[in-house]
Amino acid sequence: MNQKNETVQRGRIVRAAKETRKTKLPLIGNIRVGMKNEKGLPVSLDHFIATGDYASYFKDEFGGKPTKVQIIFLYDENVQSCLEEWDGRDPKGKRAGYGNGDTFHIYDEEFEDYIEIENQDTIKKLTNEKKITWKVLLTLHFVIPKIKGVFGLWRFQTRGDKTSIASIISTFDEIKNNIGTVVNIPFDLIVKKVKSQTPGSIKVFPVVSLVPNLSTDNIEIVRKYLECGMDFSRLGVLTAEKIKELDETSPTDKLVLRNPQ
């Protein structure tokens, strides 16, 4: 047992620090823009629906067919909040593997676990043997502030690599890079059905976008606040009132506000 590491939390098993794919808070529901009809066939929607044990909470707050839901991210780590990966499915639709393009984890029936593989020839060989179909998958984990009485993460997933994924990732990365964080920044998750622009196609499909619910001026205020070395992890959602308070408070006062003695 290591008793010299002062950073180890008391009352916890010491574990090697590593990036985990598991969320730090319980998953309480899924937000979707699709469902299965009476025949079991997939149907796309022009609004959000919720599934899971707390789906009724979502419906109570947003009604029957919401097209916009305000969300906040609790973590800056991509793997926790905005995870893009290759998702592999076998002919039965079960998850046969996942990866980032360089390193893949493919399920091994003998070990009953996903085995890490980096050799591209081995990955191709197993892909052919197991008849794996790979598609890009984006997973968002977030809190919906409007839903009260239960605290946990909601999940939204999309395979719209030519529509929704690129736009969502671009917005997420731009805010994190320009401000320095996405935590507590209010975003609107918006869905809208659009028609395909391909000649001769009449296909209509939902496109989901992520829009920061802050003005350019407010984003600049938050960025300057962070540049002063301040932390607002306990401020909660950055409403207009809270941002105004930050703008009107001196850096010294902010330090007192964030770190009360």
C-alpha positions as CSV (number, residue, x, y, z in Angstrom):
1,M,0.0,0.0,0.0
2,N,1.3,3.4,-0.9
3,Q,1.1,5.8,2.1
4,K,3.4,8.4,0.7
5,N,1.2,9.8,-2.0
6,E,-0.6,12.7,-0.4
7,T,-2.9,13.2,-3.4
8,V,-4.6,9.8,-2.8
9,Q,-8.1,10.2,-1.4
10,R,-8.7,8.5,1.9
11,G,-11.3,5.7,1.9
12,R,-10.6,4.8,-1.8
13,I,-8.6,2.0,-3.4
14,V,-5.5,3.3,-5.1
15,R,-5.8,2.8,-8.9
16,A,-3.6,3.8,-11.8
17,A,-4.7,7.1,-13.4
18,K,-6.1,6.5,-16.8
19,E,-8.7,7.9,-19.2
20,T,-12.0,6.1,-18.6
21,R,-14.9,5.7,-21.0
22,K,-17.4,5.3,-18.2
23,T,-19.2,8.5,-17.1
24,K,-18.4,9.9,-13.7
25,L,-22.1,10.3,-12.9
26,P,-25.0,7.8,-13.5
27,L,-26.6,7.8,-16.9
28,I,-30.3,8.5,-16.3
29,G,-31.7,8.6,-19.9
30,N,-31.2,8.9,-23.6
31,I,-32.3,11.7,-25.9
32,R,-33.1,10.5,-29.5
33,V,-34.4,11.8,-32.8
34,G,-35.5,8.4,-33.9
35,M,-37.7,5.5,-32.9
36,K,-39.1,2.2,-34.1
37,N,-42.6,2.0,-35.5
38,E,-45.2,-0.7,-34.9
39,K,-43.4,-3.0,-37.4
40,G,-40.1,-2.6,-35.6
41,L,-38.7,-0.4,-38.4
42,P,-36.6,2.7,-37.6
43,V,-38.3,6.1,-38.1
44,S,-36.6,9.5,-38.0
45,L,-38.2,12.4,-36.1
46,D,-38.2,16.1,-36.3
47,H,-38.1,16.5,-32.5
48,F,-36.4,15.0,-29.5
49,I,-37.8,12.1,-27.4
50,A,-36.4,10.6,-24.2
51,T,-36.0,7.0,-23.2
52,G,-35.1,5.4,-19.9
53,D,-36.5,5.4,-16.3
54,Y,-36.6,9.2,-16.2
55,A,-38.2,9.8,-19.6
56,S,-41.3,11.1,-17.9
57,Y,-39.3,13.9,-16.3
58,F,-38.2,15.0,-19.8
59,K,-41.7,15.0,-21.2
60,D,-43.1,16.9,-18.2
61,E,-40.6,19.7,-18.8
62,F,-40.5,19.9,-22.6
63,G,-43.9,18.6,-23.7
64,G,-44.5,16.2,-26.6
65,K,-42.3,17.4,-29.5
66,P,-39.5,19.7,-28.4
67,T,-37.0,20.8,-31.1
68,K,-34.6,22.6,-28.7
69,V,-33.2,21.5,-25.4
70,Q,-30.8,23.5,-23.3
71,I,-27.9,21.4,-22.0
72,I,-24.6,21.9,-20.1
73,F,-21.5,19.8,-20.1
74,L,-19.9,18.9,-16.7
75,Y,-16.4,17.9,-18.0
76,D,-13.9,19.2,-20.5
77,E,-12.6,15.8,-21.4
78,N,-13.7,14.7,-24.9
79,V,-14.2,11.1,-23.8
80,Q,-16.6,12.2,-21.1
81,S,-18.6,14.9,-22.9
82,C,-18.1,14.7,-26.7
83,L,-16.7,11.3,-27.8
84,E,-16.1,10.6,-31.5
85,E,-15.1,7.0,-32.3
86,W,-15.4,4.2,-34.8
87,D,-18.3,1.9,-33.8
88,G,-18.2,-1.6,-35.2
89,R,-21.2,-3.8,-35.4
90,D,-21.5,-7.5,-36.3
91,P,-24.2,-8.9,-38.6
92,K,-26.6,-9.2,-35.6
93,G,-26.2,-5.5,-34.7
94,K,-24.1,-6.2,-31.6
95,R,-21.1,-4.1,-30.8
96,A,-18.1,-6.0,-32.1
97,G,-15.5,-3.2,-31.5
98,Y,-14.6,0.5,-31.2
99,G,-11.6,2.6,-31.9
100,N,-10.1,6.0,-32.7
101,G,-8.6,5.1,-36.1
102,D,-5.2,4.1,-34.7
103,T,-6.0,1.8,-31.8
104,F,-9.1,-0.5,-31.9
105,H,-10.7,-2.7,-29.3
106,I,-12.3,-5.8,-30.9
107,Y,-14.4,-8.2,-28.9
108,D,-12.8,-11.6,-28.3
109,E,-15.2,-14.4,-27.5
110,E,-12.6,-16.5,-25.8
111,F,-11.6,-13.8,-23.3
112,E,-15.1,-12.3,-23.2
113,D,-13.7,-8.8,-23.4
114,Y,-12.5,-6.2,-25.9
115,I,-8.9,-6.7,-26.8
116,E,-6.7,-3.7,-27.8
117,I,-5.2,-4.0,-31.3
118,E,-3.0,-1.5,-33.1
119,N,-1.7,-3.6,-36.0
120,Q,-3.8,-2.5,-39.0
121,D,-3.4,-5.8,-40.8
122,T,-4.8,-7.7,-37.8
123,I,-7.7,-5.2,-37.6
124,K,-8.6,-5.7,-41.3
125,K,-8.3,-9.5,-40.8
126,L,-10.7,-9.6,-37.8
127,T,-13.0,-7.1,-39.6
128,N,-13.4,-9.5,-42.5
129,E,-13.6,-12.6,-40.3
130,K,-16.3,-11.2,-38.0
131,K,-18.0,-9.3,-40.8
132,I,-17.8,-6.0,-38.8
133,T,-19.4,-2.9,-40.3
134,W,-17.7,0.3,-39.0
135,K,-19.4,3.7,-38.7
136,V,-18.5,6.9,-37.0
137,L,-20.4,7.4,-33.7
138,L,-20.6,10.6,-31.7
139,T,-21.7,10.4,-28.1
140,L,-22.6,13.5,-26.0
141,H,-23.1,13.3,-22.2
142,F,-24.7,16.3,-20.5
143,V,-27.0,17.6,-17.8
144,I,-30.4,19.2,-18.6
145,P,-30.7,22.0,-16.1
146,K,-34.5,22.4,-16.6
147,I,-35.1,18.9,-15.3
148,K,-35.3,19.1,-11.5
149,G,-35.5,16.5,-8.8
150,V,-33.0,14.1,-10.4
151,F,-29.3,14.6,-11.1
152,G,-27.5,12.6,-13.6
153,L,-26.2,12.5,-17.2
154,W,-28.3,12.3,-20.3
155,R,-26.9,10.8,-23.5
156,F,-27.3,11.7,-27.2
157,Q,-25.8,9.6,-29.9
158,T,-25.7,10.1,-33.7
159,R,-24.1,8.4,-36.7
160,G,-24.7,11.3,-39.0
161,D,-21.1,11.7,-39.9
162,K,-21.9,13.7,-43.0
163,T,-24.4,16.0,-41.3
164,S,-24.6,16.4,-37.5
165,I,-21.3,15.1,-36.2
166,A,-18.9,17.5,-38.0
167,S,-21.0,20.5,-36.9
168,I,-21.4,19.5,-33.3
169,I,-17.7,18.7,-32.8
170,S,-16.7,22.0,-34.5
171,T,-18.9,24.0,-32.1
172,F,-17.7,22.0,-29.0
173,D,-14.0,22.4,-29.9
174,E,-14.3,26.0,-30.9
175,I,-15.9,27.0,-27.6
176,K,-13.4,24.9,-25.6
177,N,-10.4,26.3,-27.5
178,N,-11.5,30.0,-27.4
179,I,-12.7,30.1,-23.9
180,G,-10.7,27.4,-22.3
181,T,-13.6,25.3,-21.1
182,V,-17.1,24.0,-21.9
183,V,-18.1,23.4,-18.3
184,N,-21.3,25.3,-17.3
185,I,-21.6,27.0,-20.7
186,P,-25.2,26.8,-21.8
187,F,-25.7,25.2,-25.2
188,D,-28.9,24.6,-27.2
189,L,-29.3,21.1,-28.8
190,I,-31.4,21.7,-31.8
191,V,-33.0,19.3,-34.3
192,K,-34.4,20.1,-37.7
193,K,-35.4,18.0,-40.6
194,V,-33.8,18.9,-43.9
195,K,-34.2,17.6,-47.5
196,S,-31.3,16.0,-49.2
197,Q,-29.5,18.2,-51.8
198,T,-28.5,15.2,-53.9
199,P,-30.0,15.4,-57.4
200,G,-33.0,13.1,-57.7
201,S,-33.2,12.4,-54.0
202,I,-36.3,13.1,-52.0
203,K,-34.8,11.9,-48.7
204,V,-35.6,13.9,-45.6
205,F,-33.6,13.4,-42.4
206,P,-33.0,15.1,-39.1
207,V,-29.9,17.2,-38.5
208,V,-28.9,18.0,-34.9
209,S,-26.8,21.0,-34.2
210,L,-25.1,22.4,-31.0
211,V,-25.4,26.2,-30.5
212,P,-23.7,28.1,-27.6
213,N,-26.4,30.1,-25.8
214,L,-24.0,33.0,-25.1
215,S,-23.4,36.2,-27.0
216,T,-20.0,37.1,-28.3
217,D,-19.6,39.7,-25.6
218,N,-20.5,37.2,-22.9
219,I,-18.0,34.6,-24.3
220,E,-15.3,37.2,-24.1
221,I,-16.2,38.0,-20.4
222,V,-15.9,34.3,-19.5
223,R,-12.6,34.0,-21.3
224,K,-11.1,37.0,-19.5
225,Y,-12.4,35.6,-16.2
226,L,-10.5,32.4,-16.8
227,E,-7.4,34.2,-17.9
228,C,-7.3,35.7,-14.4
229,G,-6.8,32.2,-13.0
230,M,-10.3,32.1,-11.7
231,D,-12.6,29.0,-11.6
232,F,-16.3,29.0,-11.9
233,S,-16.9,25.2,-11.5
234,R,-19.3,25.9,-8.6
235,L,-21.2,28.8,-10.1
236,G,-23.6,26.6,-11.9
237,V,-25.1,27.4,-15.4
238,L,-23.7,30.8,-16.6
239,T,-26.9,32.8,-16.9
240,A,-26.9,36.4,-18.2
241,E,-27.2,37.6,-14.6
242,K,-24.1,35.6,-13.4
243,I,-22.1,36.8,-16.4
244,K,-23.0,40.4,-15.6
245,E,-21.9,39.8,-12.0
246,L,-18.5,38.5,-13.3
247,D,-18.1,41.5,-15.5
248,E,-18.8,43.9,-12.7
249,T,-16.5,42.3,-10.2
250,S,-12.8,43.0,-10.0
251,P,-10.3,40.1,-10.3
252,T,-9.5,40.4,-6.6
253,D,-13.1,40.2,-5.6
254,K,-13.6,37.2,-7.9
255,L,-10.9,35.4,-6.1
256,V,-12.7,36.0,-2.8
257,L,-16.0,34.9,-4.4
258,R,-14.5,31.7,-5.7
259,N,-12.4,30.8,-2.7
260,P,-14.1,31.9,0.5
261,Q,-12.1,31.5,3.6
